[in-house]
Structure formats: structure tokens, C-alpha cells
Amino acid sequence: MTSSPNTKPKPANGDGTTKKDQLIKLLGTKSGADIKSLSEKLGWQQHTTRAALSGLRKAGYEVAGEKSARGGMAKFRILSGPTLQQDANAEAAIRGA
């Protein structure tokens, strides 16, 4: 079954927040988040989380990955979001349209 282009993503939980919204919120923190913690919090496999990061980049978000000098996993965070004109294209890019 395919969804129509005007259909909004269904909320991931009962409060009306989509997983995309949750991902953006987690990446919007100053410290960012690593792939493992994002995957655990969203209930996704790690390759799905990486694909979602790519989708955000294609949608116009500036997503930066930074590896600490002490080693460990890279942390990702959003530096800036899409412009208003890109906002309409953002949903389509994340849905794979």
C-alpha cells in the first residue's frame, strides 16, 4: 500500500511526535548524539539511523559529525535547518519521494 504525497507521517508515540521530530530534537542538542544512542532511543537499527541522517542532509539540514580527540564514537548534531522554501521538499526527501 502506498501513501499519498499529502499524508503526514504517523506519530511514533501517543503524544503526536514523529520519529523524525525525535531525531531532530536529539541532534539539536549542543553535545549531539552518537549513532548507537540514537538507534537505541528511536528503536532503529544503526544502518537505519545513518540513512535517516542522510535524509535530513538531503532535506536541507546541516548535520555535522565530530569525533572526539580521545577516540570513541562520532557524535552528530544539527548545525542548521532547512530554509522555509526547502521545508516543503524536506518531507518528500525523508519519505523517499
C-alpha positions as CSV (number, residue, x, y, z in Angstrom):
1,M,0.0,0.0,0.0
2,T,1.4,3.4,-0.9
3,S,0.7,6.6,0.9
4,S,-0.4,9.8,-0.9
5,P,2.1,12.7,-1.1
6,N,-0.1,14.8,1.2
7,T,-0.2,12.2,4.0
8,K,1.8,13.2,7.1
9,P,4.0,10.6,8.8
10,K,2.2,8.9,11.7
11,P,3.4,9.7,15.2
12,A,5.7,7.2,16.7
13,N,4.1,7.5,20.1
14,G,0.9,8.8,21.6
15,D,1.9,12.4,22.0
16,G,1.9,13.2,18.3
17,T,5.7,13.3,17.9
18,T,7.1,11.5,14.9
19,K,10.4,9.7,15.0
20,K,11.8,12.4,12.6
21,D,10.8,15.0,15.2
22,Q,12.5,13.0,17.9
23,L,15.7,12.6,15.8
24,I,15.8,16.3,15.1
25,K,15.4,17.1,18.8
26,L,18.2,14.6,19.8
27,L,20.5,16.0,17.2
28,G,19.6,19.6,18.2
29,T,21.5,19.4,21.5
30,K,24.8,21.1,21.9
31,S,26.6,17.9,22.6
32,G,24.9,15.9,19.8
33,A,24.4,12.1,19.9
34,D,26.2,9.1,18.6
35,I,24.6,6.5,16.2
36,K,24.4,3.9,18.9
37,S,22.4,6.0,21.4
38,L,20.2,7.5,18.6
39,S,19.4,3.9,17.5
40,E,18.5,2.8,21.0
41,K,16.3,5.8,21.7
42,L,14.5,5.5,18.4
43,G,14.2,1.8,18.3
44,W,16.1,1.6,14.9
45,Q,19.0,-0.4,13.7
46,Q,22.2,1.6,13.2
47,H,22.0,1.5,9.4
48,T,18.5,2.9,9.5
49,T,19.7,5.7,11.8
50,R,22.6,6.5,9.3
51,A,20.0,6.6,6.4
52,A,17.8,9.0,8.4
53,L,20.8,11.3,8.9
54,S,21.4,11.2,5.1
55,G,17.7,12.0,4.6
56,L,18.0,15.0,6.9
57,R,21.0,16.2,4.9
58,K,19.1,15.9,1.6
59,A,16.2,17.8,3.2
60,G,18.5,20.7,3.8
61,Y,19.6,20.2,7.4
62,E,23.3,20.8,8.1
63,V,24.3,17.7,10.1
64,A,27.9,17.6,11.4
65,G,29.7,14.6,12.7
66,E,32.6,15.1,15.1
67,K,35.0,12.5,16.5
68,S,36.5,13.3,19.9
69,A,40.2,13.6,20.3
70,R,40.1,10.7,22.9
71,G,38.6,8.3,20.3
72,G,35.2,6.7,20.7
73,M,32.2,7.1,18.5
74,A,31.5,10.1,16.4
75,K,28.8,12.5,17.7
76,F,26.4,14.0,15.3
77,R,24.4,17.3,15.7
78,I,22.4,19.6,13.6
79,L,24.1,22.9,12.9
80,S,21.2,24.5,10.9
81,G,17.9,23.6,9.5
82,P,16.4,23.9,6.0
83,T,15.1,27.3,4.8
84,L,11.4,27.8,4.5
85,Q,11.4,27.1,0.8
86,Q,13.3,23.8,1.4
87,D,10.9,22.9,4.1
88,A,8.3,21.5,1.7
89,N,11.0,19.4,0.0
90,A,12.3,18.2,3.3
91,E,9.3,15.9,3.9
92,A,9.5,14.4,0.4
93,A,13.2,13.7,0.7
94,I,12.9,12.0,4.1
95,R,10.0,9.9,2.8
96,G,12.0,8.9,-0.2
97,A,9.7,10.6,-2.7
